């Protein structure tokens, strides 16, 4: 049970008690008003007290007040309140039944029909009507008066019973529709989960087949080359084919992994880990052989930004920087330049590196440095965080460069938190 459910339940109970109290006060005020305006009790009921109906006129306020007090609990205990009010009606009948007390009884009948099944209520109402008939006919012997009184009671009871049953039926129909809608949503969710499971299984099978095919090709090339005498030109062609096959396998595997990531539910994610400190990240990359050019102002901006952002946004910035600089180390000539521009509403950082030759790229090895994001995943994460991502090659003089430009809003959003968690490798 949550704090919200406890608070909601307490608030609903307070509203119920207030509603019942106001209803009781309204009936009491109405009854006193009828008595004050001179509305007398029904003369069809015999007076069993040693007084006249005029002398007992204000005595009707006693059962009326007690019935009003009982009405204060009508919603929580409808059946006991109905029994108590019925007993007070019988007491009031000894003085000649007054309309004010009969109205409170009718409301008690309505509440029992509204909050219970009503089967016991129908039998009790039939018994009460027969009791009223027998009461009047037994004491007065006047059949017309007895029939007139029972007709009045029957009409009030039937109207109250019908009204309460209709309200209860409306609630039951609404609840049935709600349960049907909930069951339909659950079935749809189960079907969706089953579809996702099948799609994941199909993609996993496709991934397995793809990797197996490329690895088999690599194994055939290497086995054939090892069985033949060494020949530089042929070995160079074989190595080129092996590299192309390896890159194709990595590309297809990354595409499939990106598709698998797209099935992740955005509303359920693991807690966002603490971002790697910027100084530690740069130390790792430089230890791996990256010659990074970065000014003191840029480094200061990055450290200040990491301290100001929440862990989710800082983790996203760190991951993108880590992936971009790792790519510069693996696919460039070992040098890179990092430039940061900070404005009031957004942050822009640009990573530029010369594109290395194929031979130099094959010799590079930087395990554990990748941020776990490819270009597609980086672009998706930045876009969902409300930023812009651009990557591409350009030429300056005789050198080709690869540049990645990322622009992020300085104010983090819920999307930033979600995407930073989703893009974190597990």
C-alpha positions, -999 to +999 in steps of 0.1 A: +000+000+000+014+034-010+012+067+007-010+079-022-035+051-017-037+057+020-042+094+015-068+089-012-087+064+010-087+088+040-099+117+018-127+096+003-138+085+038-138+121+050-160+131+019-184+102+027-188+113+063-193+149+053-219+139+027-238+117+052-237+145+078-250+171+054-278+146+043-288+140+080-288+178+087-310+184+056-336+158+067-336+172+102-341+207+090-368+196+066-387+177+093-384+206+118-397+229+091-427+207+083-435+206+120-431+243+123-454+249+094-481+228+111-479+196+090-495+170+113-490+133+115-512+110+094-546+105+111-548+070+097-524+057+124-539+051+159-523+071+187-513+048+215-501+075+239-524+091+266-524+124+247-539+139+216-522+142+182-518+180+188-501+174+221-477+150+206-470+172+176-434+182+186-427+148+201-421+136+165-388+155+166-374+128+190-375+098+165-367+123+137-335+134+155-325+099+163-331+088+126-310+118+115-281+107+138-283+072+124-283+087+088-248+100+095-235+064+091-258+055+062-230+049+035-207+028+057-235+008+074-266+009+052-283-022+066-279-014+103-291+022+096-321+008+078-330-015+107-326+014+133-346+038+112-374+012+107-376+008+144-378+045+149-406+046+123-425+020+143-420+041+174-433+072+156-463+052+144-475+050+180-479+088+179-493+088+143-467+085+116-453+118+105-441+125+069-407+138+081-398+104+097-412+085+067-389+105+043-358+095+064-370+059+062-374+061+024-338+074+021-326+044+042-344+021+018-327+038-011-292+034+005-297-003+011-309-009-025-279+011-037-251-005-017-264-041-013-280-068-036-315-059-022-329-095-020-332-094+018-345-058+016-374-068-006-386-095+019-382-070+048-402-044+029-430-068+022-430-078+059-430-042+070-460-033+047-480-062+061-471-051+096-484-016+089-516-030+075-521-053+105-512-024+129-538-001+116-565-027+109-559-044+143-562-012+164-589+007+144-607-020+124-609+004+095-600-015+063-601+017+041-576+035+065-554+004+065-554+001+027-547+038+023-518+037+047-502+006+032-506+021-003-486+052+008-459+030+024-458+007-006-454+036-031-426+052-011-408+019-007-411+009-044-399+043-056-369+042-032-361+006-040-363+012-078-342+044-076-314+027-055-314-004-077-310+018-109-281+037-094-265+004-083-270-011-117-253+019-133-223+015-110-222-023-117-223-017-155-196+009-153-174-015-132-181-043-156-171-022-186-140-010-167-130-046-160-136-056-196-115-027-208-087-036-184-088-073-195-087-061-232-057-039-224-040-068-207-046-091-236-032-065-260-002-060-238+004-098-237+000-100-275+024-071-279+050-088-256+046-121-275+051-103-308+082-085-294+095-119-281+090-135-315+107-105-333+136-107-309+139-144-315+139-139-352+165-111-350+186-132-328+185-160-353+193-136-381+222-122-361+235-158-354+233-167-391+250-135-402+279-138-378+283-175-385+284-168-423+310-141-420+331-161-395+330-191-418+342-170-447+370-156-426+379-192-415+380-204-451+402-175-462+427-180-434+428-218-438+434-215-475+461-190-470+479-210-443+479-241-465+496-222-494+531-209-497+536-174-486+530-148-514+529-111-504+505-099-531+481-128-526+483-126-488+476-088-490+444-095-511+433-122-487+438-099-457+419-072-475+390-096-480+392-107-444+391-071-432+361-063-455+343-094-443+350-085-406+338-049-411+306-062-429+299-085-400+304-057-375+282-034-395+254-059-398+257-069-361+255-033-350+224-027-372+207-057-357+216-046-322+202-011-329+170-028-339+170-049-308+175-017-287+145-001-304+123-028-287+133-015-252+104+000-232+112+036-226+093+037-193+113+009-177+150+014-175+179+007-151+192+034-128+217+057-146+253+050-135+276+077-124+295+092-154+332+086-158+351+117-147+363+137-177+400+137-166+399+099-162+383+095-197+410+116-213+437+098-194+425+064-207+424+076-243+458+092-242+472+061-225+459+041-255+478+063-279+455+092-288+472+125-293+443+148-282+445+186-287+424+204-261+427+238-247+426+246-210+394+266-215+377+236-232+388+213-204+375+238-178+341+240-196+338+202-197+346+199-160+322+227-151+295+211-172+299+177-157+295+192-122+263+212-132+244+185-151+225+156-135+241+122-137+219+111-167+228+141-189+265+140-179+266+103-186+252+109-221+278+136-228+306+114-216+294+084-236+292+104-268+326+120-263+341+086-254+327+069-285+337+098-308+373+099-295+376+061-296+366+062-332+392+089-339+418+066-323+407+034-342+400+049-376+421+080-377+459+087-376+460+088-338+453+126-334+421+145-326+410+179-317+382+187-292+365+221-291+337+231-268+314+261-272+289+269-244+260+292-248+231+302-226+207+275-238+229+249-254+263+233-255+282+225-287+313+203-289+332+193-320+356+164-324+378+164-355+404+139-366+423+131-398+411+099-415+439+073-414+449+048-440+434+013-441+467-003-430+470+020-399+434+013-390+439-025-390+469-021-366+449-001-340+435-020-310+417-002-281+398-027-261+374-013-234+375+022-246+343+023-266+313+041-251+289+014-263+273+036-290+275+036-327+268+065-350+231+055-352+228+051-315+246+084-308+223+102-332+192+087-317+203+094-282+212+131-289+179+135-309+158+121-281+176+144-257+165+174-277+199+180-294+214+179-328+240+154-342+261+157-373+289+136-386+307+134-419+340+137-438+355+168-454+388+176-471+412+204-463+442+207-486+453+171-492+440+157-459+406+142-453+391+148-419+362+133-400+341+156-378+314+150-353+294+180-341+270+176-312+247+202-298+228+196-266+205+218-245+221+227-212+188+220-193+182+183-190+149+168-196+131+135-188+140+123-223+177+129-215+174+106-185+156+079-204+180+079-234+211+080-212+199+049-194+189+031-225+221+038-244+243+026-215+257-007-224+248-037-202 
